[in-house]
Amino acid sequence: MSVVDFFRGPWTIAVYTWREGMRKKTLIGFLILSILVIFGSSFITAFMLQTTVGETESDVDVKVIKDICVTTISIFGVLITIFISASAIPGEVENNVIYTVLSKPIRRFQYLLGKFIGIQLIILINLALMSLLFFIALYAKERVMPTLLLWSSLLTYFEFLVVSAFTFAISCTSTSSVLPTIAGLFVYITGNLTEYLYDVSLKAGQTGRALDIFIGKLAAALHQILPNLQRFSLKTQIINLPVNDAPRDALIPQLMLYGLSYALVGYVLAYWIFRRKEL
């Protein structure tokens, strides 16, 4: 089998997954809601009557637009990520489509790779659309290119990639999307709280009690193992810095490698589970 033939199967499955995913009503609902909120952020600022000390009304308007749009992309983006990652495999098991596909001359690795690539296409397209609307809203208000938003969108995708990979792995164990959805939410929430685990480990170790020491060591271990999704967030910089600034204190290549590493772990875990799944 040539390299082209090997990847033709996964790409066909990826395109099929993308088409099927974009037709799901829940996904479309999330996307429409996010678009309405982002588009409506410009109108919300019209009702602001007060400004903070040292800021003009225009400055406050822009900050409100930034805050609303960044929060919307984060919330609806991760919901779309979790929903599509959790339902890709269980949906095909429930509809018996997976049995038809695997009966053809295609390996499980190719099938799983195609599904994962298709999921990433859906996530990328939805994130790009939401970011584009945010981009237009900022440009209309500031009349400068919001380059900081482009970097933020890039890092946001890698955050979604990590959540997607582990949600996808859990979905390989289930015939329903409920458990993977809960697991995906857990990954996202704990990933945004890992910085607090470090504070817990420091405070617990100061008491000297055996239980507190154990909790401190457990918190320290989890802090080292779990992905820190806060590293991908540029929300504070987007809100407070000029939109055409470069990211500060953010090593973009290292963060991309960090996200890819955790995504690879999640995908390998998914393959290990799927390879042993009875189908």
C-alpha positions as CSV (number, residue, x, y, z in Angstrom):
1,M,0.0,0.0,0.0
2,S,1.4,3.4,-1.0
3,V,1.5,6.4,1.2
4,V,-1.2,8.1,-1.0
5,D,-3.5,5.0,-0.7
6,F,-2.8,4.9,3.1
7,F,-4.0,8.4,3.7
8,R,-6.8,8.4,1.1
9,G,-9.0,6.4,3.4
10,P,-8.5,8.7,6.5
11,W,-9.1,11.8,4.4
12,T,-12.3,10.4,3.0
13,I,-13.5,9.6,6.5
14,A,-12.4,13.1,7.6
15,V,-14.5,14.8,4.9
16,Y,-17.5,12.6,5.7
17,T,-17.1,13.4,9.4
18,W,-16.9,17.1,8.7
19,R,-20.0,17.0,6.5
20,E,-22.0,15.0,9.0
21,G,-20.9,17.1,11.9
22,M,-21.8,20.4,10.3
23,R,-25.3,19.1,9.7
24,K,-26.0,18.4,13.4
25,K,-28.7,20.7,14.8
26,T,-27.0,21.1,18.2
27,L,-23.8,22.2,16.6
28,I,-25.6,24.7,14.3
29,G,-27.5,26.0,17.4
30,F,-24.3,26.6,19.3
31,L,-22.8,28.4,16.3
32,I,-25.8,30.6,15.7
33,L,-26.0,31.6,19.4
34,S,-22.3,32.5,19.4
35,I,-22.7,34.6,16.2
36,L,-25.7,36.4,17.6
37,V,-23.8,37.3,20.8
38,I,-20.7,38.4,19.0
39,F,-22.7,40.4,16.5
40,G,-24.8,41.9,19.3
41,S,-21.8,43.0,21.4
42,S,-21.6,46.2,19.4
43,F,-25.2,47.0,20.2
44,I,-24.8,46.2,23.9
45,T,-22.2,49.0,24.3
46,A,-24.8,51.5,23.1
47,F,-26.6,51.0,26.5
48,M,-23.5,51.8,28.5
49,L,-24.0,55.2,30.2
50,Q,-21.1,55.3,32.6
51,T,-17.3,55.2,32.0
52,T,-14.6,54.3,34.4
53,V,-12.1,56.9,35.7
54,G,-9.4,57.8,33.2
55,E,-11.2,56.1,30.3
56,T,-13.2,57.6,27.5
57,E,-16.6,56.1,26.5
58,S,-15.0,54.7,23.4
59,D,-12.4,52.8,25.5
60,V,-15.1,51.3,27.6
61,D,-17.1,50.3,24.6
62,V,-14.1,48.5,23.0
63,K,-13.3,46.7,26.3
64,V,-16.9,45.5,26.6
65,I,-16.9,44.2,23.0
66,K,-13.6,42.4,23.7
67,D,-14.8,40.9,26.9
68,I,-18.1,39.7,25.5
69,C,-16.5,38.3,22.3
70,V,-13.6,36.5,24.0
71,T,-15.9,34.9,26.5
72,T,-18.4,33.9,23.8
73,I,-15.7,32.3,21.7
74,S,-14.3,30.4,24.7
75,I,-17.7,29.1,26.0
76,F,-19.4,28.2,22.7
77,G,-16.1,27.1,21.2
78,V,-15.4,24.6,23.9
79,L,-19.1,23.4,23.9
80,I,-18.8,22.7,20.1
81,T,-15.5,21.0,20.7
82,I,-16.8,18.7,23.4
83,F,-20.1,18.0,21.7
84,I,-18.5,17.0,18.3
85,S,-15.6,15.1,19.9
86,A,-17.9,13.2,22.2
87,S,-20.4,12.1,19.6
88,A,-18.3,11.2,16.6
89,I,-17.6,7.6,17.5
90,P,-20.7,6.7,19.7
91,G,-22.9,8.1,17.0
92,E,-21.5,5.8,14.3
93,V,-21.7,2.8,16.8
94,E,-25.3,3.6,17.5
95,N,-26.2,3.9,13.8
96,N,-24.1,0.8,12.9
97,V,-22.1,2.8,10.4
98,I,-18.8,1.9,12.0
99,Y,-19.4,-1.8,11.2
100,T,-19.9,-1.1,7.5
101,V,-16.7,1.1,7.3
102,L,-14.5,-1.4,9.2
103,S,-15.7,-4.2,7.0
104,K,-14.0,-2.5,4.1
105,P,-10.2,-2.7,3.6
106,I,-9.4,0.0,6.1
107,R,-7.5,-0.3,9.3
108,R,-8.7,0.9,12.6
109,F,-5.8,3.3,12.8
110,Q,-6.9,4.9,9.5
111,Y,-10.5,5.1,10.6
112,L,-9.7,6.7,13.9
113,L,-7.2,9.1,12.3
114,G,-9.9,10.2,9.8
115,K,-12.5,10.7,12.5
116,F,-10.0,12.8,14.5
117,I,-9.0,15.0,11.5
118,G,-12.7,15.5,10.6
119,I,-13.4,16.7,14.1
120,Q,-10.5,19.1,13.9
121,L,-11.8,20.5,10.6
122,I,-15.2,21.2,12.3
123,I,-13.5,22.9,15.3
124,L,-11.2,25.0,13.0
125,I,-14.0,26.2,10.8
126,N,-16.3,27.2,13.7
127,L,-13.4,28.9,15.5
128,A,-12.4,30.7,12.3
129,L,-16.0,31.9,11.7
130,M,-16.4,33.2,15.3
131,S,-12.9,34.9,15.2
132,L,-13.7,36.5,11.9
133,L,-16.8,38.1,13.3
134,F,-14.9,39.3,16.3
135,F,-12.2,40.6,14.0
136,I,-14.7,42.6,12.0
137,A,-16.3,44.0,15.1
138,L,-12.9,45.2,16.5
139,Y,-11.8,46.6,13.1
140,A,-15.0,48.5,12.7
141,K,-14.5,50.1,16.1
142,E,-10.8,50.7,16.2
143,R,-9.9,50.9,12.4
144,V,-6.7,49.0,13.0
145,M,-5.8,45.4,12.3
146,P,-6.4,43.4,15.5
147,T,-3.3,41.2,15.2
148,L,-3.5,40.2,18.9
149,L,-6.8,38.5,18.1
150,L,-5.1,36.3,15.5
151,W,-2.6,35.1,18.0
152,S,-5.3,34.5,20.5
153,S,-7.4,32.5,18.1
154,L,-4.3,30.3,17.2
155,L,-3.7,29.5,20.9
156,T,-7.4,29.0,21.5
157,Y,-7.4,26.3,18.9
158,F,-4.6,24.4,20.6
159,E,-6.6,24.7,23.9
160,F,-9.6,23.1,22.1
161,L,-7.2,20.5,20.5
162,V,-6.2,19.3,24.0
163,V,-9.8,19.1,25.2
164,S,-10.9,17.4,21.9
165,A,-8.2,14.8,22.1
166,F,-9.1,13.6,25.6
167,T,-12.8,13.8,25.0
168,F,-12.3,11.8,21.8
169,A,-10.3,9.2,23.8
170,I,-13.2,8.8,26.4
171,S,-15.7,8.5,23.5
172,C,-13.9,5.4,22.3
173,T,-15.0,3.6,25.5
174,S,-18.6,4.5,25.2
175,T,-21.7,3.8,23.1
176,S,-23.3,7.0,24.2
177,S,-22.1,10.6,24.0
178,V,-23.2,11.4,27.6
179,L,-20.1,10.1,29.4
180,P,-17.6,11.6,27.0
181,T,-19.4,15.0,27.2
182,I,-19.2,15.0,31.0
183,A,-15.5,13.9,30.7
184,G,-14.8,16.7,28.3
185,L,-16.3,19.3,30.6
186,F,-14.2,17.8,33.4
187,V,-11.0,18.1,31.4
188,Y,-11.8,21.7,30.4
189,I,-12.7,22.8,34.0
190,T,-9.7,21.0,35.7
191,G,-7.4,22.3,32.9
192,N,-8.4,25.8,33.8
193,L,-7.9,25.2,37.6
194,T,-4.5,23.5,37.5
195,E,-2.7,26.7,38.7
196,Y,-4.7,26.5,41.9
197,L,-3.4,23.0,42.5
198,Y,0.1,24.5,42.9
199,D,-1.2,26.9,45.6
200,V,-2.9,23.9,47.3
201,S,0.4,21.9,47.3
202,L,2.3,24.8,48.9
203,K,-0.3,25.6,51.6
204,A,-1.0,21.9,52.5
205,G,2.7,21.2,53.0
206,Q,3.1,24.0,55.5
207,T,0.8,22.4,58.2
208,G,2.9,19.4,58.8
209,R,-0.1,17.1,59.2
210,A,0.1,13.7,57.5
211,L,-3.2,14.1,55.6
212,D,-2.3,17.7,54.5
213,I,1.1,16.5,53.3
214,F,-0.6,13.7,51.3
215,I,-3.1,16.2,49.8
216,G,-0.2,18.5,49.0
217,K,1.8,15.8,47.2
218,L,-1.3,14.7,45.3
219,A,-2.1,18.3,44.2
220,A,1.6,18.8,43.1
221,A,1.5,15.5,41.1
222,L,-1.8,16.6,39.4
223,H,-0.4,20.0,38.7
224,Q,2.5,18.3,36.8
225,I,0.4,15.8,34.9
226,L,-2.8,17.7,34.0
227,P,-2.7,20.2,31.1
228,N,-2.7,23.8,32.1
229,L,-5.2,25.4,29.7
230,Q,-4.8,28.8,31.2
231,R,-1.5,29.0,29.4
232,F,-3.3,29.4,26.1
233,S,-5.5,32.3,27.3
234,L,-4.7,35.8,26.1
235,K,-8.0,37.3,27.4
236,T,-6.4,39.8,29.8
237,Q,-4.0,41.0,27.1
238,I,-6.8,41.3,24.5
239,I,-9.0,43.3,26.9
240,N,-6.3,45.7,28.2
241,L,-3.8,46.0,25.4
242,P,-4.2,47.8,22.0
243,V,-5.6,45.3,19.5
244,N,-2.6,45.6,17.2
245,D,0.0,44.8,19.9
246,A,2.0,41.6,19.8
247,P,1.4,39.0,22.6
248,R,3.4,39.7,25.8
249,D,5.0,37.0,28.0
250,A,3.6,34.3,25.6
251,L,6.0,31.9,23.9
252,I,3.9,30.9,21.0
253,P,6.0,28.0,19.5
254,Q,6.5,26.5,23.0
255,L,2.7,26.7,23.7
256,M,1.9,25.1,20.4
257,L,4.3,22.3,21.1
258,Y,2.8,22.0,24.6
259,G,-0.7,21.6,23.2
260,L,0.4,19.2,20.5
261,S,2.2,17.0,23.1
262,Y,-1.0,16.6,25.2
263,A,-3.1,16.1,22.1
264,L,-0.8,13.3,21.0
265,V,-1.1,11.7,24.4
266,G,-4.9,11.9,24.1
267,Y,-4.9,10.5,20.6
268,V,-2.6,7.6,21.5
269,L,-4.9,6.8,24.4
270,A,-7.8,6.9,22.0
271,Y,-6.1,4.5,19.7
272,W,-5.1,2.1,22.5
273,I,-8.7,2.0,23.7
274,F,-10.2,1.7,20.2
275,R,-7.8,-1.1,19.2
276,R,-9.1,-3.2,22.0
277,K,-12.8,-2.4,21.5
278,E,-14.9,-5.2,20.3
279,L,-16.6,-4.2,17.1
